[in-house]
Every structure is written in structure tokens, then in C-alpha cells.
Amino acid sequence: MTTPNELRLLPWSGLEDRPCYLSTDDPDGYMSRLADNIESVQLGTAARLLEEASETLDNQDTTLDEMRCLVEELTGALRDILRVATSRGQLLAASEPREPAY
């Protein structure tokens, strides 16, 4: 069993939008690979939306409804990417060597 600092924040939420964590000693296990794949999809979606946002802002004919839809999609992607960044930051912090306590 890993310590709480070594739990991996997963890229999806549980019931009532609560965070889900993975405790495993196998970074190549099924759940770890699944989380890696979902994070990869989320990063790709964010990149695509960023490109779309740039194009939409350059288009003078963009309607308010189109802009509203884009903002909703960007909000969801930003939420996903923030979760990925938080998870990866926690993994880095957990893997850093700890200084001995004196």
C-alpha cells in the first residue's frame, strides 16, 4: 500500500464529482495505463480546442451562440487539464528524494 502522498489523482471524478485516486505499486498496471490514455486524450482535446479558439476569435462572423459553445468546451478542457497538471505535480512531489530529518 502506498502513502497518501503517493496516491495518483485519476483524470475522472467519482460520485458527486469527488476526486478518484489510485493506489498501486505497478505504474504499468491496467488502471495506470487507462489513466495515462485518458490524460493523453484530454491533452489532445485541449490542443485542438486552443487551435479552434484562435480561429474562432479571428472570424468576424462568429455568432454569440458559437462563442458560448466554444467557451463551454474550453471550460471543460481547462478543468481536465488542471486535474492532469495537479496529478502529475503530486506524482513528481512523491517521487522526489526526501531529505533526512535531523
N, C-alpha and C positions, 0 to 999 in steps of 0.2 A: 504494500500500500504506500502511496506517495503522501508527502506532507501537503497541507493546503496551498503552500506556495508553488507546488509542482503540478497542481491541477490545471488542465487545459480548458480554457473557455471555448466552448464549441460555437460554430457560426450559425446556430439556430437557437430559438427560445423554447422554453417548456411551457407548461400550463401557466396561464395568467401572465404571459410574457416574462417569466422568470428565466434567468440565465441557466444554461446547462453546462456542466463540467464533466471532463473525462479524467479518470484516474487509471493510469496504466503504466506498466514498465516497458511496454512494447510500442515505440514510436512508429513501427511499421505494421501495426495491427489493423484490423478491418476498420474500426471506428476512427483511428488516427488518419488512415488513408481517405476515408469518406470525408472527414472534416477538411483535409487538405484539398480534396477535389472541389468541395463546395466553396471553400475560400477562393480557389482559383477561378471558379465561375463568377463569384461575386466581384473579384478584381477586374475580370474581363468585362463584366456588365458596366461597372463604373467607368472604365476607359471608353467604352462605346458611348455611354451617356454624356461624358465630357465632350467628346467629339460632336455629338448631336447638339449639345447645348451651344457650342461655339457656332455651329452652322445656323441654328435657330436664331441666335442673337444677331447674326449678320443678315438675316432675312427680314426685310421690311414688311413683308406680307404675313408674318406670323400673327395668328389670332390670339386673343386672350385665352380662349379655351385650350389651344395648343400649348401656350406658355404654362398654363396651370397644370396641364397633364405632365409636361416636362419637369416642372418643379416637384410634383408628387413623386415621379420616378427618381429624380435626383435625391430627394429626401430619403427614400428607401435605400438607395445605393450608399449614401453617406452613412446611414445608420449601420449598414452591413460592414462597410469599410472601417468604421470606428471600432466595431466589435473585433474585426480581424487584427487591427493595429493593437488593440488592448490585449488580445490573446497572445499575439507574438511578443509584445513587450513583457508580458508576465512570464512567458517561456524563456526569454532571454535573461530576465532577472533571476529566475530559478536556476538557470544553468551557469550563472557567473560564480566563480570560486568565492567562497566566503572566507573572510579574514578571521584568524583565530581570536577568540575572546581572551583577554588577559586579566 
